[in-house]
């Protein structure tokens, strides 16, 4: 189903999408979110909105630049809107994502990734590219399921190691977290996606996670030249 949003424009510099950014709407219903994303006064949009029941609403053509990401970065990409496709999931931020919604998301990701040849390591959350500013899709989002279905990545190493703050920051940047160099914020952002609800000082599991991800998925190695 199509519900065109006026909040879009050409991708800058002739860019094509090589990132997928997943959001939640932080609103009470898909209908309310659609109104917001299609209101020109709000200057916000996304390419797709998926309702709680799994209905997929197309808001902005994939070839166009939607206004969903805002300030942030992933690897060398600083204009994320020009290089990404944004998918909004209707969710208050506190409720579980429904099975129908996740099923529709995985089907949509499969289609988009096939069209644009986007590797799974370039499917990220809004919180990944805007740490501290955004937390969506949040602690209830099932990143591991996406990884098992081939649409995201998940760490598979638990080899314990000790690294310094400088090493930790370098590994985070190598995987893609380039929007901040604050070690505490980097740790919170990593855990939000890979160890939701875990607290306390950085530990060997955090180190093992980012060491493995940085080794297997160095961000700009999989990015096309801009």
Secondary structure, DSSP 8 states (H G I E B T S, - for coil): -B---S-EEE-GGG----EEEEEE--SS-HHHHHHHHT-TTT----SEEE-TT--EEE-S-TTEEES---S--BTTB--HHHHEEEEEE---SSS---HHHHHHHHHHHHHHHHHHT--GGGEEEHHHHSBTTB-TT-TTS-HHHHHHTTSS------------HHHHHHHHHHHT--S---HHHHHHHHHHHHSTT--SS--HHHHHHHHHHHHH--GGGSS---
